[in-house]
Amino acid sequence: MAQFGEFSLDFRKMELCRADQPIGLTLQEFKVLKFLVCRPRVVVSRQKLIVSAWPRRKRSSYRTVDNCIAKLRQKIENHPDCPVFIRTVHGVGYKFVPEGTVRRLPQNLAEHISGGTWES
């Protein structure tokens, strides 16, 4: 079992919960999230995620990995466009940050969320 933020990921039950409420994950989403969670703060390439999370006969493209990450972010991030748990490492892949360190939101996203000006 792993915990981060309000979330708990039970490896044996293959279940993700937020504040004890289950969040539905596909098998691929679970595999990718588990792989990242088990390697906190380690940059993981898209290729490594493909080899580790997809069956050999159904190897996928980098775009498939990106889509899976986007779906995971929709489920675990408060602001998927400015993720705190699953971070993009441009040109390489992704890393999982269990602390969910809050970063400053981009100005256009902040205005969209708050309906006004973002204050730091």
N, C-alpha and C positions, 0 to 999 in steps of 0.2 A: 504494500500500500504506500502511496505517496500523497502528500498534501502540499498544496500551494494556494495562497490566497484563501478564498472561501471554498476551494475545491478539494475533493479527495478522489483519488484514482485507485480503485481496487483491482489489482492485476488478476487475482483468482476469479473474481466475479465478472471481470471485464466490464466494469461499471464506473462511470464518472458521475459524481454528485456535486451539486453546488448547494451548500447549506442543507444537506441531507435530502435534496430533491434530485432524482436521477435525471441525467441529460442523455438523450439518445445519441449514440455514436455508431457509425458503420464499422465494420471490421477493420477496414483500411484506416479510418480515422483513429480508432483505438490503437492499432499497431504503430502508427506514426507518432501519436502522442506519447505512448509508452516508451518508444525508442528515444524520443527527445527528453522526456522526464527523467529517464535513467541516466542521462548524460547532462546534468545541469551545467550551464554556462560554457558548454563545449560546442564549437561550431561544427555542424554536421552538413556535409555536402548533399545536394539533391541526389547524386549518384548513390551515395551510401544509404539514403532513405529508400531509394528504389530497390536496391539489392536486399535491404533488410525487411522491408514491409510488403513488397509485392511478390507473388509467386513467380518462380523462374519462367514458367510458360506464359505469364501475362506481364512481363516486364513493360514498364510504361515510360513515358517521356517526362522530361522536366516539368512540362506544363501540367501533367497529371499530379505531380507532387505539389506544385503551386496551388492548384485547385483544391487539393485536400487540405493544405495549410489554410487557405482562405475559408473553407467550411469550418475548420476547427476554430479559427479566430472568431467567426460569427457566433460560435457556441460558448467560448470562454472569455473573450475580451469584452470589456465594457464599451470600448471604442475600437472596433476591428481595424479601422484605418490608421490607428496609432497604437499598435499592440504593445503590451507590457510583458506578457509571458512568452510568446513566440515571436522572436525578433528576426528580421531579415538581415543577413550579412550579404550585402550586394556582391554579385559575381561569384558567390561561393555556395550559400545555402541558408541554413537557419540555426538559431540557438535558442534554448529554453532558459528563461530567467525566472527561477521559482519565487523570488521575492516580488516579482511584478513591479519593479521600480518605475514609478511614474515619471514620464518624460514630458517636456513641454509640448503641447499640441501645436501643430502647424496652424498659422493664423486663419486660413480659410476653413479648416475643420473646426477650430474653436468657435468661429462665428456661426457656423452651421449648427453646432451643438447648443450654444448658449443663446443664439439669436441676437448676439451683440458683440461687443469688443472683448477680446480675451485679455485678462489682466494676469500678469505674472506675480 
